[in-house]
Amino acid sequence: MPPPIPLNLNDVVQLRKPHACGGNTWRIVRLGADIGLRCETCGRRVLLPRSELERRIKRVNE
């Protein structure tokens, strides 16, 4: 099992698949076992389990 990706509040992450609004950049707004993300394009907020988010991340922009 690989070590967890270091994530901090207000980091901007790019996910592999785009959101329905067309944006693929998300800002981290909550940390823990579940990670809260806010879409930078439309402002939608989602909660993903850390394991699922780490699979979906393409790049972390700090």
All heavy atoms as TSV, in Angstrom:
chain	resi	resn	atom	element	x	y	z
A	1	MET	N	N	0.844	-1.178	0.000
A	1	MET	CA	C	0.000	0.000	0.000
A	1	MET	C	C	0.892	1.244	0.000
A	1	MET	O	O	1.749	1.394	0.869
A	1	MET	CB	C	-0.904	-0.032	1.235
A	1	MET	CG	C	-1.793	1.181	1.360
A	1	MET	SD	S	-2.760	1.156	2.865
A	1	MET	CE	C	-4.204	0.372	2.281
A	2	PRO	N	N	0.723	2.135	-0.983
A	2	PRO	CA	C	1.561	3.344	-1.034
A	2	PRO	C	C	1.190	4.314	0.093
A	2	PRO	O	O	0.065	4.291	0.591
A	2	PRO	CB	C	1.243	3.945	-2.406
A	2	PRO	CG	C	-0.093	3.405	-2.744
A	2	PRO	CD	C	-0.196	2.054	-2.101
A	3	PRO	N	N	2.133	5.171	0.493
A	3	PRO	CA	C	1.822	6.153	1.539
A	3	PRO	C	C	0.797	7.160	1.033
A	3	PRO	O	O	0.678	7.399	-0.173
A	3	PRO	CB	C	3.167	6.827	1.812
A	3	PRO	CG	C	3.958	6.608	0.591
A	3	PRO	CD	C	3.486	5.304	0.004
A	4	PRO	N	N	0.025	7.771	1.947
A	4	PRO	CA	C	-0.983	8.743	1.512
A	4	PRO	C	C	-0.345	9.983	0.889
A	4	PRO	O	O	0.760	10.385	1.251
A	4	PRO	CB	C	-1.743	9.095	2.789
A	4	PRO	CG	C	-0.897	8.630	3.903
A	4	PRO	CD	C	0.019	7.573	3.380
A	5	ILE	N	N	-1.040	10.589	-0.053
A	5	ILE	CA	C	-0.576	11.824	-0.683
A	5	ILE	C	C	-0.736	12.951	0.333
A	5	ILE	O	O	-1.803	13.087	0.924
A	5	ILE	CB	C	-1.404	12.117	-1.949
A	5	ILE	CG1	C	-1.206	11.014	-2.985
A	5	ILE	CG2	C	-1.028	13.471	-2.550
A	5	ILE	CD1	C	-2.126	11.128	-4.180
A	6	PRO	N	N	0.308	13.767	0.559
A	6	PRO	CA	C	0.147	14.880	1.510
A	6	PRO	C	C	-0.770	15.953	0.928
A	6	PRO	O	O	-0.500	16.518	-0.130
A	6	PRO	CB	C	1.575	15.399	1.701
A	6	PRO	CG	C	2.320	14.940	0.503
A	6	PRO	CD	C	1.649	13.691	0.018
A	7	LEU	N	N	-1.874	16.213	1.613
A	7	LEU	CA	C	-2.846	17.213	1.185
A	7	LEU	C	C	-3.030	18.231	2.299
A	7	LEU	O	O	-3.015	17.873	3.470
A	7	LEU	CB	C	-4.197	16.548	0.868
A	7	LEU	CG	C	-4.194	15.508	-0.252
A	7	LEU	CD1	C	-5.525	14.793	-0.292
A	7	LEU	CD2	C	-3.910	16.172	-1.575
A	8	ASN	N	N	-3.206	19.492	1.937
A	8	ASN	CA	C	-3.417	20.567	2.901
A	8	ASN	C	C	-4.663	21.349	2.511
A	8	ASN	O	O	-5.092	21.322	1.358
A	8	ASN	CB	C	-2.213	21.519	2.922
A	8	ASN	CG	C	-0.943	20.806	3.325
A	8	ASN	OD1	O	-0.908	20.121	4.335
A	8	ASN	ND2	N	0.084	20.940	2.503
A	9	LEU	N	N	-5.221	22.063	3.494
A	9	LEU	CA	C	-6.365	22.923	3.198
A	9	LEU	C	C	-5.973	23.962	2.157
A	9	LEU	O	O	-4.840	24.454	2.146
A	9	LEU	CB	C	-6.841	23.635	4.462
A	9	LEU	CG	C	-7.659	22.802	5.428
A	9	LEU	CD1	C	-7.999	23.629	6.652
A	9	LEU	CD2	C	-8.915	22.271	4.782
A	10	ASN	N	N	-6.886	24.295	1.288
A	10	ASN	CA	C	-6.728	25.283	0.216
A	10	ASN	C	C	-5.766	24.858	-0.886
A	10	ASN	O	O	-5.440	25.675	-1.741
A	10	ASN	CB	C	-6.344	26.659	0.771
A	10	ASN	CG	C	-7.471	27.270	1.552
A	10	ASN	OD1	O	-8.626	27.184	1.152
A	10	ASN	ND2	N	-7.154	27.872	2.676
A	11	ASP	N	N	-5.307	23.612	-0.902
A	11	ASP	CA	C	-4.569	23.113	-2.060
A	11	ASP	C	C	-5.555	22.980	-3.215
A	11	ASP	O	O	-6.735	22.682	-3.013
A	11	ASP	CB	C	-3.960	21.738	-1.791
A	11	ASP	CG	C	-2.669	21.788	-1.011
A	11	ASP	OD1	O	-2.177	22.906	-0.737
A	11	ASP	OD2	O	-2.154	20.716	-0.674
A	12	VAL	N	N	-5.074	23.194	-4.422
A	12	VAL	CA	C	-5.906	23.016	-5.617
A	12	VAL	C	C	-5.443	21.734	-6.291
A	12	VAL	O	O	-4.254	21.554	-6.547
A	12	VAL	CB	C	-5.781	24.224	-6.573
A	12	VAL	CG1	C	-6.569	23.988	-7.846
A	12	VAL	CG2	C	-6.248	25.488	-5.879
A	13	VAL	N	N	-6.383	20.820	-6.531
A	13	VAL	CA	C	-6.051	19.552	-7.170
A	13	VAL	C	C	-6.757	19.464	-8.509
A	13	VAL	O	O	-7.848	19.998	-8.694
A	13	VAL	CB	C	-6.427	18.342	-6.281
A	13	VAL	CG1	C	-5.609	18.322	-5.027
A	13	VAL	CG2	C	-7.891	18.306	-5.961
A	14	GLN	N	N	-6.100	18.806	-9.439
A	14	GLN	CA	C	-6.696	18.559	-10.751
A	14	GLN	C	C	-7.043	17.079	-10.796
A	14	GLN	O	O	-6.194	16.228	-10.530
A	14	GLN	CB	C	-5.720	18.914	-11.863
A	14	GLN	CG	C	-6.296	18.736	-13.236
A	14	GLN	CD	C	-5.310	19.144	-14.326
A	14	GLN	OE1	O	-4.153	19.413	-14.047
A	14	GLN	NE2	N	-5.769	19.161	-15.540
A	15	LEU	N	N	-8.308	16.771	-11.100
A	15	LEU	CA	C	-8.762	15.386	-11.169
A	15	LEU	C	C	-8.731	14.891	-12.609
A	15	LEU	O	O	-8.687	15.680	-13.548
A	15	LEU	CB	C	-10.171	15.264	-10.585
A	15	LEU	CG	C	-10.327	15.720	-9.137
A	15	LEU	CD1	C	-11.753	15.465	-8.653
A	15	LEU	CD2	C	-9.341	15.029	-8.228
A	16	ARG	N	N	-8.759	13.583	-12.760
A	16	ARG	CA	C	-8.646	12.979	-14.087
A	16	ARG	C	C	-9.853	13.271	-14.978
A	16	ARG	O	O	-9.708	13.556	-16.151
A	16	ARG	CB	C	-8.452	11.470	-13.961
A	16	ARG	CG	C	-7.160	11.114	-13.270
A	16	ARG	CD	C	-6.883	9.635	-13.306
A	16	ARG	NE	N	-5.748	9.304	-12.475
A	16	ARG	CZ	C	-4.482	9.454	-12.831
A	16	ARG	NH1	N	-4.197	9.939	-14.018
A	16	ARG	NH2	N	-3.507	9.126	-12.011
A	17	LYS	N	N	-11.047	13.177	-14.417
A	17	LYS	CA	C	-12.263	13.424	-15.211
A	17	LYS	C	C	-12.806	14.804	-14.883
A	17	LYS	O	O	-12.803	15.211	-13.732
A	17	LYS	CB	C	-13.328	12.386	-14.879
A	17	LYS	CG	C	-12.995	10.997	-15.358
A	17	LYS	CD	C	-14.152	10.072	-15.069
A	17	LYS	CE	C	-13.870	8.665	-15.556
A	17	LYS	NZ	N	-14.984	7.759	-15.256
A	18	PRO	N	N	-13.314	15.518	-15.868
A	18	PRO	CA	C	-13.893	16.840	-15.588
A	18	PRO	C	C	-15.246	16.728	-14.885
A	18	PRO	O	O	-15.946	15.731	-14.998
A	18	PRO	CB	C	-14.054	17.464	-16.973
A	18	PRO	CG	C	-14.127	16.311	-17.899
A	18	PRO	CD	C	-13.296	15.216	-17.293
A	19	HIS	N	N	-15.599	17.779	-14.164
A	19	HIS	CA	C	-16.907	17.895	-13.523
A	19	HIS	C	C	-17.946	18.146	-14.607
A	19	HIS	O	O	-17.609	18.498	-15.735
A	19	HIS	CB	C	-16.850	19.064	-12.525
A	19	HIS	CG	C	-18.054	19.215	-11.677
A	19	HIS	ND1	N	-18.712	20.407	-11.542
A	19	HIS	CD2	C	-18.732	18.329	-10.913
A	19	HIS	CE1	C	-19.733	20.241	-10.728
A	19	HIS	NE2	N	-19.765	18.989	-10.330
A	20	ALA	N	N	-19.201	18.004	-14.278
A	20	ALA	CA	C	-20.276	18.206	-15.261
A	20	ALA	C	C	-20.280	19.633	-15.816
A	20	ALA	O	O	-20.705	19.864	-16.950
A	20	ALA	CB	C	-21.621	17.895	-14.627
A	21	CYS	N	N	-19.783	20.603	-15.040
A	21	CYS	CA	C	-19.741	21.989	-15.496
A	21	CYS	C	C	-18.592	22.233	-16.478
A	21	CYS	O	O	-18.517	23.289	-17.088
A	21	CYS	CB	C	-19.618	22.939	-14.303
A	21	CYS	SG	S	-18.006	22.876	-13.495
A	22	GLY	N	N	-17.676	21.263	-16.605
A	22	GLY	CA	C	-16.551	21.400	-17.522
A	22	GLY	C	C	-15.231	21.665	-16.838
A	22	GLY	O	O	-14.185	21.554	-17.449
A	23	GLY	N	N	-15.253	22.027	-15.546
A	23	GLY	CA	C	-14.016	22.292	-14.814
A	23	GLY	C	C	-13.425	21.017	-14.252
A	23	GLY	O	O	-14.136	20.064	-13.952
A	24	ASN	N	N	-12.096	20.986	-14.108
A	24	ASN	CA	C	-11.470	19.816	-13.495
A	24	ASN	C	C	-10.518	20.213	-12.367
A	24	ASN	O	O	-9.702	19.421	-11.939
A	24	ASN	CB	C	-10.752	18.955	-14.534
A	24	ASN	CG	C	-9.603	19.669	-15.184
A	24	ASN	OD1	O	-9.448	20.877	-15.042
A	24	ASN	ND2	N	-8.785	18.947	-15.912
A	25	THR	N	N	-10.622	21.450	-11.872
A	25	THR	CA	C	-9.812	21.875	-10.736
A	25	THR	C	C	-10.712	22.045	-9.520
A	25	THR	O	O	-11.808	22.601	-9.616
A	25	THR	CB	C	-9.065	23.194	-11.022
A	25	THR	OG1	O	-10.004	24.185	-11.423
A	25	THR	CG2	C	-8.014	23.010	-12.099
A	26	TRP	N	N	-10.240	21.561	-8.388
A	26	TRP	CA	C	-10.999	21.548	-7.141
A	26	TRP	C	C	-10.117	22.077	-6.022
A	26	TRP	O	O	-8.926	21.781	-5.970
A	26	TRP	CB	C	-11.438	20.132	-6.806
A	26	TRP	CG	C	-12.357	19.528	-7.817
A	26	TRP	CD1	C	-12.023	18.993	-9.018
A	26	TRP	CD2	C	-13.772	19.398	-7.715
A	26	TRP	NE1	N	-13.132	18.537	-9.674
A	26	TRP	CE2	C	-14.224	18.770	-8.876
A	26	TRP	CE3	C	-14.699	19.749	-6.735
A	26	TRP	CZ2	C	-15.565	18.488	-9.108
A	26	TRP	CZ3	C	-16.024	19.464	-6.954
A	26	TRP	CH2	C	-16.447	18.844	-8.129
A	27	ARG	N	N	-10.699	22.822	-5.073
A	27	ARG	CA	C	-9.988	23.325	-3.893
A	27	ARG	C	C	-10.379	22.465	-2.699
A	27	ARG	O	O	-11.547	22.168	-2.492
A	27	ARG	CB	C	-10.345	24.783	-3.625
A	27	ARG	CG	C	-9.578	25.371	-2.456
A	27	ARG	CD	C	-9.728	26.871	-2.384
A	27	ARG	NE	N	-9.298	27.542	-3.588
A	27	ARG	CZ	C	-8.045	27.924	-3.840
A	27	ARG	NH1	N	-7.106	27.699	-2.977
A	27	ARG	NH2	N	-7.761	28.548	-4.958
A	28	ILE	N	N	-9.391	22.063	-1.898
A	28	ILE	CA	C	-9.642	21.251	-0.710
A	28	ILE	C	C	-10.152	22.159	0.402
A	28	ILE	O	O	-9.488	23.128	0.774
A	28	ILE	CB	C	-8.372	20.503	-0.281
A	28	ILE	CG1	C	-7.949	19.530	-1.375
A	28	ILE	CG2	C	-8.590	19.787	1.045
A	28	ILE	CD1	C	-6.648	18.823	-1.125
A	29	VAL	N	N	-11.344	21.862	0.923
A	29	VAL	CA	C	-11.959	22.687	1.967
A	29	VAL	C	C	-12.163	21.920	3.268
A	29	VAL	O	O	-12.557	22.509	4.266
A	29	VAL	CB	C	-13.299	23.291	1.491
A	29	VAL	CG1	C	-13.074	24.279	0.355
A	29	VAL	CG2	C	-14.280	22.218	1.081
A	30	ARG	N	N	-11.911	20.613	3.283
A	30	ARG	CA	C	-12.064	19.818	4.503
A	30	ARG	C	C	-11.125	18.628	4.428
A	30	ARG	O	O	-10.994	18.006	3.376
A	30	ARG	CB	C	-13.509	19.323	4.615
A	30	ARG	CG	C	-13.789	18.483	5.838
A	30	ARG	CD	C	-15.251	17.997	5.798
A	30	ARG	NE	N	-15.619	17.285	6.988
A	30	ARG	CZ	C	-15.370	15.980	7.192
A	30	ARG	NH1	N	-14.753	15.273	6.282
A	30	ARG	NH2	N	-15.764	15.404	8.314
A	31	LEU	N	N	-10.453	18.321	5.538
A	31	LEU	CA	C	-9.540	17.184	5.589
A	31	LEU	C	C	-10.011	16.191	6.636
A	31	LEU	O	O	-10.726	16.540	7.568
A	31	LEU	CB	C	-8.119	17.640	5.935
A	31	LEU	CG	C	-7.393	18.416	4.841
A	31	LEU	CD1	C	-6.072	18.937	5.363
A	31	LEU	CD2	C	-7.167	17.552	3.636
A	32	GLY	N	N	-9.574	14.951	6.494
A	32	GLY	CA	C	-9.931	13.875	7.414
A	32	GLY	C	C	-10.015	12.584	6.624
A	32	GLY	O	O	-9.394	12.447	5.566
A	33	ALA	N	N	-10.790	11.626	7.139
A	33	ALA	CA	C	-10.999	10.384	6.394
A	33	ALA	C	C	-11.739	10.684	5.091
A	33	ALA	O	O	-11.490	10.069	4.064
A	33	ALA	CB	C	-11.786	9.393	7.232
A	34	ASP	N	N	-12.663	11.648	5.151
A	34	ASP	CA	C	-13.346	12.152	3.957
A	34	ASP	C	C	-12.764	13.519	3.632
A	34	ASP	O	O	-12.512	14.320	4.522
A	34	ASP	CB	C	-14.850	12.289	4.193
A	34	ASP	CG	C	-15.540	10.950	4.357
A	34	ASP	OD1	O	-15.059	9.975	3.759
A	34	ASP	OD2	O	-16.539	10.896	5.074
A	35	ILE	N	N	-12.555	13.784	2.354
A	35	ILE	CA	C	-11.980	15.049	1.906
A	35	ILE	C	C	-13.092	15.868	1.252
A	35	ILE	O	O	-13.778	15.381	0.357
A	35	ILE	CB	C	-10.842	14.830	0.883
A	35	ILE	CG1	C	-9.813	13.838	1.420
A	35	ILE	CG2	C	-10.196	16.144	0.496
A	35	ILE	CD1	C	-9.009	14.327	2.585
A	36	GLY	N	N	-13.247	17.109	1.677
A	36	GLY	CA	C	-14.226	18.012	1.082
A	36	GLY	C	C	-13.577	18.815	-0.027
A	36	GLY	O	O	-12.487	19.361	0.143
A	37	LEU	N	N	-14.234	18.882	-1.171
A	37	LEU	CA	C	-13.715	19.605	-2.331
A	37	LEU	C	C	-14.748	20.612	-2.809
A	37	LEU	O	O	-15.955	20.368	-2.719
A	37	LEU	CB	C	-13.427	18.630	-3.480
A	37	LEU	CG	C	-12.412	17.528	-3.214
A	37	LEU	CD1	C	-12.442	16.533	-4.361
A	37	LEU	CD2	C	-11.036	18.097	-3.043
A	38	ARG	N	N	-14.276	21.750	-3.341
A	38	ARG	CA	C	-15.159	22.745	-3.956
A	38	ARG	C	C	-14.666	22.980	-5.377
A	38	ARG	O	O	-13.487	23.276	-5.593
A	38	ARG	CB	C	-15.134	24.054	-3.168
A	38	ARG	CG	C	-16.189	25.030	-3.665
A	38	ARG	CD	C	-16.165	26.338	-2.907
A	38	ARG	NE	N	-14.982	27.071	-3.339
A	38	ARG	CZ	C	-14.112	27.632	-2.509
A	38	ARG	NH1	N	-14.256	27.572	-1.221
A	38	ARG	NH2	N	-13.063	28.267	-2.983
A	39	CYS	N	N	-15.564	22.866	-6.348
A	39	CYS	CA	C	-15.214	23.076	-7.758
A	39	CYS	C	C	-14.832	24.542	-7.951
A	39	CYS	O	O	-15.566	25.438	-7.523
A	39	CYS	CB	C	-16.389	22.691	-8.651
A	39	CYS	SG	S	-16.061	22.937	-10.415
A	40	GLU	N	N	-13.714	24.787	-8.590
A	40	GLU	CA	C	-13.249	26.152	-8.834
A	40	GLU	C	C	-14.068	26.845	-9.920
A	40	GLU	O	O	-14.067	28.067	-9.989
A	40	GLU	CB	C	-11.768	26.139	-9.241
A	40	GLU	CG	C	-10.835	25.750	-8.117
A	40	GLU	CD	C	-10.674	26.845	-7.088
A	40	GLU	OE1	O	-10.025	27.851	-7.391
A	40	GLU	OE2	O	-11.237	26.687	-5.985
A	41	THR	N	N	-14.781	26.091	-10.747
A	41	THR	CA	C	-15.554	26.677	-11.833
A	41	THR	C	C	-16.962	27.071	-11.384
A	41	THR	O	O	-17.380	28.208	-11.579
A	41	THR	CB	C	-15.645	25.691	-13.018
A	41	THR	OG1	O	-14.326	25.290	-13.384
A	41	THR	CG2	C	-16.314	26.332	-14.209
A	42	CYS	N	N	-17.687	26.135	-10.761
A	42	CYS	CA	C	-19.088	26.396	-10.427
A	42	CYS	C	C	-19.361	26.519	-8.934
A	42	CYS	O	O	-20.440	26.938	-8.546
A	42	CYS	CB	C	-19.987	25.313	-11.022
A	42	CYS	SG	S	-19.779	23.690	-10.265
A	43	GLY	N	N	-18.413	26.146	-8.075
A	43	GLY	CA	C	-18.594	26.279	-6.642
A	43	GLY	C	C	-19.267	25.096	-5.964
A	43	GLY	O	O	-19.499	25.121	-4.764
A	44	ARG	N	N	-19.593	24.055	-6.692
A	44	ARG	CA	C	-20.236	22.862	-6.114
A	44	ARG	C	C	-19.309	22.201	-5.100
A	44	ARG	O	O	-18.106	22.134	-5.314
A	44	ARG	CB	C	-20.559	21.882	-7.239
A	44	ARG	CG	C	-21.085	20.551	-6.822
A	44	ARG	CD	C	-22.530	20.619	-6.532
A	44	ARG	NE	N	-23.016	19.265	-6.270
A	44	ARG	CZ	C	-24.242	19.014	-5.944
A	44	ARG	NH1	N	-25.114	19.987	-5.865
A	44	ARG	NH2	N	-24.629	17.790	-5.709
A	45	ARG	N	N	-19.867	21.732	-3.968
A	45	ARG	CA	C	-19.073	21.067	-2.942
A	45	ARG	C	C	-19.410	19.585	-2.915
A	45	ARG	O	O	-20.572	19.209	-2.998
A	45	ARG	CB	C	-19.336	21.684	-1.586
A	45	ARG	CG	C	-18.784	23.099	-1.510
A	45	ARG	CD	C	-18.964	23.683	-0.168
A	45	ARG	NE	N	-18.157	22.948	0.794
A	45	ARG	CZ	C	-17.830	23.389	1.988
A	45	ARG	NH1	N	-18.249	24.560	2.389
A	45	ARG	NH2	N	-17.097	22.659	2.799
A	46	VAL	N	N	-18.371	18.741	-2.809
A	46	VAL	CA	C	-18.550	17.292	-2.721
A	46	VAL	C	C	-17.655	16.753	-1.612
A	46	VAL	O	O	-16.675	17.391	-1.217
A	46	VAL	CB	C	-18.236	16.569	-4.054
A	46	VAL	CG1	C	-19.179	17.001	-5.149
A	46	VAL	CG2	C	-16.807	16.780	-4.459
A	47	LEU	N	N	-17.991	15.570	-1.119
A	47	LEU	CA	C	-17.223	14.878	-0.103
A	47	LEU	C	C	-16.828	13.525	-0.664
A	47	LEU	O	O	-17.689	12.769	-1.114
A	47	LEU	CB	C	-18.101	14.694	1.137
A	47	LEU	CG	C	-17.468	14.744	2.494
A	47	LEU	CD1	C	-16.816	16.102	2.718
A	47	LEU	CD2	C	-18.510	14.504	3.560
A	48	LEU	N	N	-15.528	13.227	-0.686
A	48	LEU	CA	C	-15.036	11.951	-1.207
A	48	LEU	C	C	-14.184	11.265	-0.149
A	48	LEU	O	O	-13.437	11.937	0.568
A	48	LEU	CB	C	-14.158	12.161	-2.447
A	48	LEU	CG	C	-14.816	12.604	-3.730
A	48	LEU	CD1	C	-13.760	12.862	-4.786
A	48	LEU	CD2	C	-15.777	11.553	-4.221
A	49	PRO	N	N	-14.251	9.933	-0.066
A	49	PRO	CA	C	-13.317	9.229	0.802
A	49	PRO	C	C	-11.888	9.456	0.306
A	49	PRO	O	O	-11.639	9.567	-0.892
A	49	PRO	CB	C	-13.702	7.761	0.649
A	49	PRO	CG	C	-15.076	7.778	0.067
A	49	PRO	CD	C	-15.202	9.046	-0.707
A	50	ARG	N	N	-10.951	9.550	1.245
A	50	ARG	CA	C	-9.552	9.831	0.892
A	50	ARG	C	C	-9.018	8.822	-0.129
A	50	ARG	O	O	-8.335	9.193	-1.080
A	50	ARG	CB	C	-8.686	9.820	2.140
A	50	ARG	CG	C	-7.226	10.106	1.861
A	50	ARG	CD	C	-6.388	10.073	3.109
A	50	ARG	NE	N	-6.506	11.292	3.872
A	50	ARG	CZ	C	-5.718	12.363	3.699
A	50	ARG	NH1	N	-4.801	12.346	2.770
A	50	ARG	NH2	N	-5.874	13.422	4.445
A	51	SER	N	N	-9.333	7.546	0.039
A	51	SER	CA	C	-8.814	6.520	-0.870
A	51	SER	C	C	-9.299	6.747	-2.306
A	51	SER	O	O	-8.535	6.598	-3.260
A	51	SER	CB	C	-9.225	5.130	-0.392
A	51	SER	OG	O	-10.629	5.027	-0.317
A	52	GLU	N	N	-10.561	7.134	-2.452
A	52	GLU	CA	C	-11.099	7.382	-3.794
A	52	GLU	C	C	-10.489	8.643	-4.402
A	52	GLU	O	O	-10.148	8.680	-5.582
A	52	GLU	CB	C	-12.617	7.517	-3.732
A	52	GLU	CG	C	-13.257	7.628	-5.086
A	52	GLU	CD	C	-14.773	7.633	-5.020
A	52	GLU	OE1	O	-15.343	7.145	-4.024
A	52	GLU	OE2	O	-15.375	8.127	-5.978
A	53	LEU	N	N	-10.334	9.686	-3.594
A	53	LEU	CA	C	-9.742	10.927	-4.096
A	53	LEU	C	C	-8.315	10.696	-4.573
A	53	LEU	O	O	-7.926	11.199	-5.625
A	53	LEU	CB	C	-9.759	12.007	-3.013
A	53	LEU	CG	C	-9.082	13.315	-3.405
A	53	LEU	CD1	C	-9.838	13.998	-4.541
A	53	LEU	CD2	C	-8.959	14.239	-2.219
A	54	GLU	N	N	-7.535	9.925	-3.809
A	54	GLU	CA	C	-6.144	9.690	-4.208
A	54	GLU	C	C	-6.054	8.951	-5.534
A	54	GLU	O	O	-5.112	9.159	-6.289
A	54	GLU	CB	C	-5.405	8.944	-3.103
A	54	GLU	CG	C	-5.154	9.832	-1.906
A	54	GLU	CD	C	-4.292	9.190	-0.856
A	54	GLU	OE1	O	-3.896	8.020	-1.031
A	54	GLU	OE2	O	-4.002	9.862	0.150
A	55	ARG	N	N	-7.021	8.109	-5.849
A	55	ARG	CA	C	-7.031	7.436	-7.158
A	55	ARG	C	C	-7.380	8.413	-8.272
A	55	ARG	O	O	-6.917	8.265	-9.396
A	55	ARG	CB	C	-8.057	6.304	-7.155
A	55	ARG	CG	C	-7.582	5.040	-6.501
A	55	ARG	CD	C	-8.552	3.933	-6.789
A	55	ARG	NE	N	-9.900	4.334	-6.437
A	55	ARG	CZ	C	-10.635	3.764	-5.477
A	55	ARG	NH1	N	-10.165	2.772	-4.802
A	55	ARG	NH2	N	-11.857	4.203	-5.229
A	56	ARG	N	N	-8.240	9.400	-7.973
A	56	ARG	CA	C	-8.721	10.329	-9.005
A	56	ARG	C	C	-7.776	11.502	-9.274
A	56	ARG	O	O	-7.918	12.175	-10.286
A	56	ARG	CB	C	-10.075	10.903	-8.597
A	56	ARG	CG	C	-11.193	9.895	-8.627
A	56	ARG	CD	C	-12.482	10.602	-8.339
A	56	ARG	NE	N	-13.615	9.695	-8.348
A	56	ARG	CZ	C	-14.862	10.103	-8.330
A	56	ARG	NH1	N	-15.147	11.379	-8.290
A	56	ARG	NH2	N	-15.843	9.230	-8.336
A	57	ILE	N	N	-6.833	11.778	-8.377
A	57	ILE	CA	C	-5.966	12.947	-8.522
A	57	ILE	C	C	-4.986	12.755	-9.673
A	57	ILE	O	O	-4.349	11.720	-9.805
A	57	ILE	CB	C	-5.196	13.230	-7.219
A	57	ILE	CG1	C	-6.135	13.803	-6.172
A	57	ILE	CG2	C	-4.039	14.199	-7.464
A	57	ILE	CD1	C	-5.479	14.117	-4.847
A	58	LYS	N	N	-4.913	13.780	-10.500
A	58	LYS	CA	C	-3.947	13.800	-11.595
A	58	LYS	C	C	-2.735	14.644	-11.183
A	58	LYS	O	O	-1.599	14.263	-11.454
A	58	LYS	CB	C	-4.619	14.406	-12.829
A	58	LYS	CG	C	-3.793	14.405	-14.075
A	58	LYS	CD	C	-4.633	14.927	-15.228
A	58	LYS	CE	C	-3.921	14.812	-16.546
A	58	LYS	NZ	N	-4.763	15.317	-17.648
A	59	ARG	N	N	-2.998	15.801	-10.515
A	59	ARG	CA	C	-1.907	16.695	-10.119
A	59	ARG	C	C	-2.358	17.538	-8.931
A	59	ARG	O	O	-3.532	17.883	-8.823
A	59	ARG	CB	C	-1.546	17.594	-11.295
A	59	ARG	CG	C	-0.426	18.562	-11.002
A	59	ARG	CD	C	0.057	19.336	-12.217
A	59	ARG	NE	N	-1.044	19.986	-12.912
A	59	ARG	CZ	C	-1.186	19.968	-14.233
A	59	ARG	NH1	N	-0.315	19.341	-14.970
A	59	ARG	NH2	N	-2.190	20.581	-14.813
A	60	VAL	N	N	-1.405	17.880	-8.050
A	60	VAL	CA	C	-1.686	18.755	-6.911
A	60	VAL	C	C	-0.966	20.069	-7.149
A	60	VAL	O	O	0.262	20.098	-7.301
A	60	VAL	CB	C	-1.194	18.120	-5.583
A	60	VAL	CG1	C	-1.419	19.080	-4.428
A	60	VAL	CG2	C	-1.899	16.801	-5.331
A	61	ASN	N	N	-1.719	21.163	-7.207
A	61	ASN	CA	C	-1.150	22.511	-7.354
A	61	ASN	C	C	-1.305	23.191	-6.001
A	61	ASN	O	O	-2.410	23.408	-5.555
A	61	ASN	CB	C	-1.902	23.324	-8.406
A	61	ASN	CG	C	-1.950	22.625	-9.734
A	61	ASN	OD1	O	-1.030	21.925	-10.098
A	61	ASN	ND2	N	-3.032	22.809	-10.455
A	62	GLU	N	N	-0.199	23.542	-5.370
A	62	GLU	CA	C	-0.287	24.148	-4.037
A	62	GLU	C	C	-0.470	25.617	-4.079
A	62	GLU	O	O	-0.249	26.306	-4.960
A	62	GLU	CB	C	0.949	23.786	-3.233
A	62	GLU	CG	C	1.022	22.301	-3.009
A	62	GLU	CD	C	2.224	21.879	-2.206
A	62	GLU	OE1	O	2.861	22.739	-1.571
A	62	GLU	OE2	O	2.500	20.702	-2.210
